[in-house]
Amino acid sequence: MANREAVAAVVSWGDLVLVGKKNKTEGKWFSGRWHLPGETLNQGESDQDGLIRGIQEEVGIEIAVIGYLAEHTSPRGAHVKWYCCKAITFNLKPGSDLETAEWIPKNQVPNRCGDEVVSLWPKEIKRFFFHVFVT
Protein backbone atom coordinates (compact mmCIF):
# COMPACT_ATOMS: atom_id res chain seq x y z
CA MET A 1 0.00 0.00 0.00
CA ALA A 2 1.37 3.43 -0.94
CA ASN A 3 1.90 5.96 1.79
CA ARG A 4 -0.95 8.39 2.18
CA GLU A 5 -0.35 12.03 1.31
CA ALA A 6 -1.93 14.67 3.51
CA VAL A 7 -1.83 18.41 4.05
CA ALA A 8 -2.22 20.49 7.20
CA ALA A 9 -2.81 24.21 7.56
CA VAL A 10 -2.11 27.10 9.85
CA VAL A 11 -5.07 29.26 8.77
CA SER A 12 -5.02 32.84 9.98
CA TRP A 13 -7.49 35.72 10.07
CA GLY A 14 -5.50 38.70 11.26
CA ASP A 15 -3.99 37.70 14.61
CA LEU A 16 -6.32 34.71 15.01
CA VAL A 17 -5.67 31.09 14.06
CA LEU A 18 -8.24 28.43 13.16
CA VAL A 19 -8.54 25.35 15.38
CA GLY A 20 -11.11 22.57 15.24
CA LYS A 21 -12.32 19.94 17.68
CA LYS A 22 -12.88 16.50 16.19
CA ASN A 23 -16.09 14.59 16.85
CA LYS A 24 -15.70 11.84 19.42
CA THR A 25 -15.50 8.67 17.36
CA GLU A 26 -14.09 5.41 18.70
CA GLY A 27 -10.72 4.62 17.14
CA LYS A 28 -10.54 7.79 15.02
CA TRP A 29 -7.46 9.99 14.84
CA PHE A 30 -7.66 13.00 17.22
CA SER A 31 -11.12 11.89 18.42
CA GLY A 32 -12.54 14.63 20.69
CA ARG A 33 -9.33 16.69 20.49
CA TRP A 34 -8.52 20.18 19.28
CA HIS A 35 -6.12 20.36 16.34
CA LEU A 36 -4.98 22.40 13.37
CA PRO A 37 -6.99 21.41 10.29
CA GLY A 38 -5.71 18.93 7.76
CA GLU A 39 -6.88 16.69 4.97
CA THR A 40 -5.89 13.48 3.22
CA LEU A 41 -5.33 14.17 -0.46
CA ASN A 42 -7.43 12.47 -3.11
CA GLN A 43 -5.62 10.59 -5.89
CA GLY A 44 -3.96 13.14 -8.20
CA GLU A 45 -5.07 16.14 -6.10
CA SER A 46 -2.57 18.97 -5.59
CA ASP A 47 -1.65 20.16 -2.10
CA GLN A 48 -3.34 23.51 -2.73
CA ASP A 49 -6.56 21.93 -4.03
CA GLY A 50 -6.64 19.50 -1.10
CA LEU A 51 -6.25 22.32 1.42
CA ILE A 52 -8.96 24.44 -0.19
CA ARG A 53 -11.35 21.46 -0.38
CA GLY A 54 -10.54 20.20 3.12
CA ILE A 55 -10.99 23.54 4.86
CA GLN A 56 -14.25 24.11 2.97
CA GLU A 57 -15.52 20.67 4.08
CA GLU A 58 -14.35 21.04 7.71
CA VAL A 59 -15.36 24.63 8.48
CA GLY A 60 -17.10 26.11 5.43
CA ILE A 61 -14.66 28.93 4.71
CA GLU A 62 -12.57 29.90 1.73
CA ILE A 63 -8.79 30.18 2.06
CA ALA A 64 -5.76 31.26 0.07
CA VAL A 65 -2.65 29.11 0.38
CA ILE A 66 0.23 31.47 1.16
CA GLY A 67 3.25 29.19 1.43
CA TYR A 68 4.91 25.98 2.51
CA LEU A 69 5.96 25.63 6.17
CA ALA A 70 7.18 22.08 6.84
CA GLU A 71 6.61 18.36 6.32
CA HIS A 72 6.86 15.18 8.34
CA THR A 73 5.58 11.62 8.56
CA SER A 74 2.67 11.18 10.94
CA PRO A 75 2.60 8.36 13.52
CA ARG A 76 0.19 6.54 11.20
CA GLY A 77 2.57 6.79 8.26
CA ALA A 78 1.03 9.63 6.25
CA HIS A 79 3.41 12.07 4.57
CA VAL A 80 2.07 15.45 5.75
CA LYS A 81 2.98 18.82 4.22
CA TRP A 82 2.14 21.93 6.27
CA TYR A 83 1.13 25.27 4.75
CA CYS A 84 0.44 28.80 5.90
CA CYS A 85 -3.01 29.90 4.72
CA LYS A 86 -5.06 33.07 4.97
CA ALA A 87 -8.83 32.99 5.43
CA ILE A 88 -10.83 34.80 2.77
CA THR A 89 -14.14 34.27 4.60
CA PHE A 90 -14.59 34.27 8.39
CA ASN A 91 -17.83 32.63 9.56
CA LEU A 92 -17.17 29.05 10.62
CA LYS A 93 -19.71 26.27 9.97
CA PRO A 94 -18.24 23.05 11.38
CA GLY A 95 -18.92 20.08 9.16
CA SER A 96 -17.17 16.93 8.01
CA ASP A 97 -15.76 15.35 11.19
CA LEU A 98 -15.65 18.44 13.44
CA GLU A 99 -17.74 19.04 16.55
CA THR A 100 -16.80 22.71 16.64
CA ALA A 101 -14.24 25.21 15.33
CA GLU A 102 -12.97 28.55 16.61
CA TRP A 103 -10.70 31.46 15.82
CA ILE A 104 -8.27 31.92 18.73
CA PRO A 105 -5.15 34.05 19.34
CA LYS A 106 -1.97 32.44 18.00
CA ASN A 107 -0.40 32.23 21.47
CA GLN A 108 -3.35 30.12 22.73
CA VAL A 109 -3.14 27.45 20.00
CA PRO A 110 -0.61 25.12 21.71
CA ASN A 111 -2.56 25.10 25.00
CA ARG A 112 -5.88 24.52 23.21
CA CYS A 113 -4.45 21.64 21.18
CA GLY A 114 -2.70 20.09 24.18
CA ASP A 115 0.69 18.49 24.70
CA GLU A 116 -0.12 15.19 22.99
CA VAL A 117 -1.25 16.84 19.75
CA VAL A 118 1.54 19.45 19.83
CA SER A 119 4.12 16.67 20.29
CA LEU A 120 3.16 15.41 16.82
CA TRP A 121 3.85 18.75 15.09
CA PRO A 122 7.10 19.10 13.11
CA LYS A 123 9.70 21.35 14.74
CA GLU A 124 9.01 24.21 12.29
CA ILE A 125 5.36 24.36 13.39
CA LYS A 126 6.38 24.31 17.05
CA ARG A 127 8.77 27.20 16.34
CA PHE A 128 5.98 29.11 14.62
CA PHE A 129 3.82 28.95 17.75
CA PHE A 130 6.43 28.99 20.52
CA HIS A 131 8.98 31.42 19.03
CA VAL A 132 11.79 29.30 20.43
CA PHE A 133 14.37 26.99 18.94
CA VAL A 134 13.08 23.41 18.97
CA THR A 135 15.26 20.49 17.93
N, C-alpha and C positions, 0 to 999 in steps of 0.2 A: 504494500500500500504506500502510495506517495505521501510525503509529508504534507500536511495541510498548510495553506498560506492564509495568514490573517493580517488585519490592520487594526491599529488602536489609535485613538485621537486624544489630544489635549485641545479641547474646543473652548475658545474664549469669547466672551462678550465684554469688552472693556477690561475691567480688573477681575471679572468673575470667570470661573471655570465650571464646565458642565460635569456633573457626576450623576450616576444612576444607581438605583438599588434593584438588584435582580429579584424576581419572584422567588419565593421559597419553593423549590422543586427538588425532591429527593434525588441525590446523585448528580445533580447538575452543577457545572462549574460556577463558582461564586454565588451559589444559592443563598438568597437573603442578605447578600453583602453589597456594600457600596463599592463602586469601581469607576474607572475612566472607561468610556465607551469603546467598543471594538466590534469587529465583524469578521467572520470567516469569508474569504473570497469565493465567489462562484468560479467555475471552470472558465478560464480565458478572461476573467474580469480584471481590469487594472486596479491598482491600489486606490487611485483617486475615485474611480467609479464605485468601488466597494465601500469606501468611507462615506461618500455622499448617500448611497443607498442605505447603508447600515444606520447612519445617524437619522435619516428620514424615517426608517422603520422603528427605531428605538424611541425617538423623542419628537418626531414630527417637525423638525426644523431643517432649514437649508443651511449648508456650510460652504465655505471656500477653503480648499486645501492650500495652506501657505508654504509648508516645507517639511522636509524629512528631519526627524529628530534622532532616531535610534532603531536598533533591531535586536532581537534575541530569540531564543527558542524557549517556548513555554514549557512548564513541567509536563504537559500532556503531548509535547512533541510538535506543536505548531510553530512554524517560522512566522514571527510577528514583527511587522514594521510599524514604527510609531511616527505620527505626523502631528505637526502644529496646524490647527484649523481655526478659522474665524467664523463665528455664527453670522449668518445673513438675516435670519429671522430669530425671534427671541422666545415666543410663547411655547412652552414645553407641553407635549401631549404624550405621556408615556404609553408605549405600545410594545409590540414584540414580546420580549421576555422581561420587561421592567415593571416593577411595582410602582416606582416613583422616580422622578428626576428633579434635580435642583441646580440652580446657579449659585455657587458659593465663592467667597474670596479665595484666591490662589493659596494663601498661607493656611487655609483650613482643610485643603484637600487631603493631605496625608493623614490627619487625624480622623477625618470622616471615613476614609477608605480602610484605615486600620493597619496595624503592623503586618499581619499575614498577607494582605493584598499588596501593600507597599513593598514587602520583601521580594515579590515577584517582578517588580519593575526593573528594567535595565538601569545601569548606573547613570546614564545621561538623563533619564526621566527623574530619578531621585535628585540629581543635581539641580534640575529645573525647578523643583519644588522646595528643596532644602537650602539652596544657595551655598552648599558646602562641597568640598571634594569628597567623592565617594569612590572607593576602589572596588 
